[in-house]
Amino acid sequence: MAKIAVIGGTGLDALEGLEIERRESISTPYGEPSAPLAYGQLAGVELLFLARHGEGHRIPPHQVNYRANICALQQVGASHIIAIAAVGGIRQGLMPGQLIIPDQLIGYTWGRAHTFFEEGSHPLVHIDFTEPYCEALRVMLLRAAEMAKLAIIPQGTYGATQGPRLESKAEIDRLERDGCDIVGMTAMPEAALARELDICYATCAIVANPAAGRAGGPLLMNEIVATLKLGMKNVRRLLEVAVGIL
């Protein structure tokens, strides 16, 4: 049976509806994860939950200990990770509040500890990252969206930038030329680390705002927060159905 973990991003520091049974602080060879792991049940299914940015959303994306987070989930037996991410919409037609299940990924981050394969720690392995997301888990999320009667975009390319600032218009123009449909700050190295540990990993992204230069004005954080608050209701509904069919 799959052991499912959810990593919650901006707007999902706690999972509404998760009946928490206990919390556990985990130590890893890479330090402490962002927060204690929460064990509980969602829609009657056992689930692990980890707040990527810590309790109270205090850790910026470039300082998240991604290796500790993924290693901790592996240590407790997680076989599947559903990562929730707030993103900006680059592709024309993407509207705030829409859900998208990306199938491709371009990394633009730097200076983050991005691999477990360091000298002396593991035998060197060059993982295949042709398809950065677990296709079986992506298909399951799309099926869950259909069952929940949720509109969802079935594919797209996620551009992972450094943060914590939002991007300039010129940077978004570049990402669009590169083929990115959405932009966020946490997909890398999270996705690659999960692949290195053979954990099935997929992302459910929620469009929090049009990316820079796509909104006709400045990006306002109060509007982004309001969009996420409403959109996360659909994310929670998706998760409730998804965990029951995995």
Buried (B, 14 or more C-beta within 10 A) or exposed (E): EBBBBBBBBBBBBEBEEBEEEEEEEBEBEBEBBBBBBBBBBBBEBBBBBBBBBBBEBEBBBBBBBBBBBBBBBBBEEBBBBBBBBBBBBBBEEBEBBBBBBBBBBBBBBEEBBBBBEEEEEEEEEEBEEEEBBBEEBBEBBBBBBEEBEBEBBEEBBBBBBBBEEBBEEEBBBBBBEEEBBBBBBBBBBBBBBBBBBEBBBBBBBBBBBBBBBBBEEEBEEEEBEBBBEEBBEBBBBBBBBBBEEB
